[in-house]
C-alpha cells in the first residue's frame, strides 16, 4: 500500500464517537504509541457490523488502521478493533469521572502526539475508579500528570521567586504562570501543606481536597483557552470536581 501507513494491534481506548453519514462513525481513540487519533469506522452503525458493541469507552481494545502518508493528522481508516483484556465496569460517579477524563484528553491532548506514560496513568485511573477509590484523589492525580505531559507541570514543592522549600505552615498566592509566591497578593491562596500533599498525591485532608480542586481547576482553565468542560458542571453538582 504505497503512500499509506498502517498500525496493527495497537492498544487503546475509545474517547468519543461521532455519527458520520448514514452508517459510519468517526472514532476518537487514545492509543499507547500514537496518542490521540481520529479514525473513520465505515459501516460501524450497521446492524451486522463487527464493530457494533466493540467501540465502547473505558474498555481496553486493540486497533488496526491505515493512514495516508500525506499528513500525520489526516483521518485514518479503521481496519479493526478487538477486545484486549478486561476492566471492571464503571458506574455511578465513577462513570461520570471517566467521561471527565475523556473530555480532558479530547480538549487538551493534541492529535498524533504519543504520551505512553500518560496512557498508563489513564489505564490506572480507570482501574482506580472501577475499584471505587475516592474520585477526588483519582482526578487530581490524573490532572497533575496530564499537565506535566503537556509541559505545564505545576510548581508545588518550592516558592517560585526564591526557590525556597514550601513551608507547610504558610499560605501562598498561586499564580498559574509562575507558581506559589510567599508574598504574593493573588486571588487564589493555597496552604503550603496542600501544595506538598498534591505533590505526594495525598488527599486525606478535607482542606487539601478543597484547595487542590480549586487549584487544578484554575490551572486547567488556563490551558483550555475558553473551552467549556461539559462534564465538569455535572461533577460539580456531585461535589467531586
C-alpha positions in Angstrom: 0.0 0.0 0.0 2.3 2.7 -1.3 1.7 6.1 0.2 -0.1 4.7 3.3 0.9 3.8 6.8 -0.6 1.1 8.9 -0.9 0.4 12.6 -1.8 -3.0 13.8 -2.8 -4.4 17.3 -2.3 -1.0 18.9 -3.6 -0.8 22.5 -6.0 2.0 23.0 -9.4 3.3 24.3 -12.4 4.9 22.7 -12.7 8.5 23.9 -15.7 9.5 21.9 -17.6 8.6 18.7 -19.5 10.9 16.2 -22.1 9.7 13.6 -20.7 10.1 10.1 -23.1 9.9 7.1 -25.7 7.2 7.2 -23.9 4.2 8.7 -20.4 5.2 9.7 -18.6 6.7 12.8 -15.7 8.9 13.4 -13.9 7.5 16.4 -11.6 9.4 18.7 -9.2 7.0 20.3 -6.3 7.3 22.8 -3.5 4.9 21.9 -0.3 4.0 23.6 2.2 4.6 20.8 0.3 7.2 18.7 -1.5 9.3 21.2 -4.9 10.6 20.3 -6.0 9.5 16.8 -9.2 10.1 14.8 -10.4 7.1 12.8 -13.2 6.6 10.3 -15.2 3.4 11.1 -17.0 2.7 7.8 -20.4 1.0 8.3 -19.9 0.7 12.1 -23.5 1.7 12.7 -25.0 -1.1 10.5 -26.8 -3.8 12.4 -24.4 -6.6 11.3 -21.2 -4.6 11.7 -18.5 -6.5 13.6 -17.7 -3.2 15.3 -21.1 -2.8 16.9 -20.7 -3.5 20.6 -16.9 -3.2 20.5 -16.3 0.6 20.1 -17.2 1.3 23.7 -15.5 3.7 26.1 -13.5 2.5 29.2 -12.7 -0.9 27.7 -9.1 -1.8 26.6 -9.1 -2.5 22.9 -6.6 -3.2 20.1 -7.0 -1.2 17.0 -5.8 -1.5 13.4 -5.9 1.3 10.9 -4.3 2.8 7.8 -3.5 6.5 7.3 -2.4 8.4 4.3 1.3 9.4 4.4 0.4 12.8 3.1 -0.3 14.2 6.5 0.1 12.7 10.0 -3.1 14.4 11.2 -5.3 13.1 8.5 -8.3 10.9 9.3 -7.3 7.3 9.5 -9.4 4.4 8.2 -10.2 1.9 11.0 -9.5 -1.7 9.9 -10.5 -3.5 13.0 -10.9 -3.3 16.8 -10.9 -6.2 19.2 -11.1 -6.7 23.0 -7.7 -6.6 24.8 -8.4 -7.7 28.3 -11.0 -6.5 30.7 -11.5 -3.7 33.2 -14.3 -3.7 35.8 -17.1 -1.6 34.5 -17.5 2.0 35.8 -20.8 3.0 37.4 -22.4 6.0 39.1 -19.9 8.8 39.9 -17.0 6.7 38.7 -18.6 6.6 35.2 -19.0 10.4 35.2 -15.4 10.8 36.3 -14.4 8.6 33.4 -16.2 10.8 31.0 -14.5 13.8 32.5 -11.1 12.2 31.9 -12.0 11.5 28.3 -13.1 15.1 27.8 -9.9 16.4 29.2 -7.9 14.3 26.7 -10.1 15.3 23.8 -9.7 19.1 24.6 -6.1 19.3 25.8 -4.2 16.5 24.1 -3.0 17.2 20.5 -3.6 14.6 17.9 -0.9 12.3 16.8 1.3 13.1 19.8 2.4 10.0 21.7 2.2 10.0 25.5 2.9 6.5 26.7 3.3 7.4 30.3 0.0 9.3 30.3 -1.7 6.3 28.6 -0.5 4.1 31.5 -1.8 6.7 34.0 -5.2 6.8 32.2 -5.4 3.0 32.5 -4.6 3.2 36.2 -7.1 5.9 36.7 -9.9 3.8 35.2 -8.9 0.9 37.3 -9.0 3.0 40.5 -12.4 4.4 39.6 -13.7 0.9 38.9 -12.4 -0.1 42.3 -14.4 2.7 43.9 -11.4 4.6 45.2 -12.2 8.2 46.3 -12.8 10.0 43.0 -11.2 13.3 44.1 -7.9 11.7 44.6 -8.0 9.9 41.2 -9.0 13.0 39.3 -6.4 15.3 40.9 -3.6 12.8 40.3 -4.5 12.4 36.7 -4.9 16.2 36.1 -1.5 16.8 37.5 0.1 14.2 35.3 -1.8 15.4 32.2 -0.5 19.0 32.8 3.1 17.6 33.2 2.8 15.6 30.0 1.7 18.7 28.2 4.7 20.6 29.5 2.9 22.6 32.2 3.8 20.7 35.4 2.6 22.8 38.3 5.3 24.0 40.7 4.4 22.5 44.1 7.5 21.9 46.2 9.2 25.3 46.3 8.5 29.0 46.3 8.5 30.5 42.8 10.5 33.7 43.5 13.2 32.4 45.9 13.3 28.7 45.2 12.9 28.1 49.0 11.2 24.8 50.0 7.5 25.1 50.6 6.6 25.7 54.3 3.6 23.6 55.2 2.6 26.1 57.9 2.4 29.1 55.5 -0.1 30.2 52.9 0.9 31.2 49.4 -0.6 33.1 46.5 -0.6 30.8 43.5 0.0 32.4 40.1 -0.6 29.8 37.3 2.2 31.1 35.1 4.7 31.1 38.0 3.7 29.0 41.0 3.4 29.7 44.7 4.5 33.1 46.0 5.1 33.7 49.7 4.5 37.5 49.5 2.0 37.5 46.6 -1.4 39.1 46.7 -3.1 36.8 44.1 -6.8 35.8 44.4 -6.0 32.1 44.7 -4.4 31.3 48.0 -3.2 27.8 48.9 -1.7 26.4 52.1 1.8 25.0 51.9 0.5 21.7 53.3 -1.9 21.4 50.4 0.9 22.0 47.9 3.0 19.3 49.5 0.0 16.9 49.7 -0.7 17.4 46.0 2.9 16.8 45.1 2.7 13.5 47.0 -0.8 12.5 45.7 -2.1 12.6 49.3 -5.7 13.7 49.6 -6.7 12.6 53.1 -7.2 16.1 54.5 -10.5 17.8 53.6 -8.6 21.1 53.3 -6.3 19.6 50.7 -9.2 18.2 48.7 -10.9 21.5 48.6 -7.9 23.7 47.8 -6.5 21.2 45.3 -9.8 21.1 43.4 -9.7 24.9 43.1 -6.0 24.9 42.1 -6.3 22.3 39.4 -9.5 23.9 38.1 -7.6 27.2 37.6 -4.5 25.5 36.0 -6.6 23.5 33.6 -8.8 26.5 32.7 -5.7 28.4 31.6 -4.9 25.6 29.1 -8.4 25.3 27.8 -8.4 28.9 26.4 -12.1 29.4 27.0 -13.3 25.9 26.1 -16.0 24.6 28.3 -15.8 21.2 30.0 -19.4 19.9 29.9 -18.7 17.0 32.4 -17.4 19.5 34.9 -20.8 21.0 35.5 -22.3 17.6 36.3 -19.4 16.6 38.6 -19.6 19.9 40.4 -23.2 19.1 41.3 -21.9 15.8 42.7 -19.2 17.7 44.7 -16.4 15.7 43.1 -14.7 18.3 41.0 
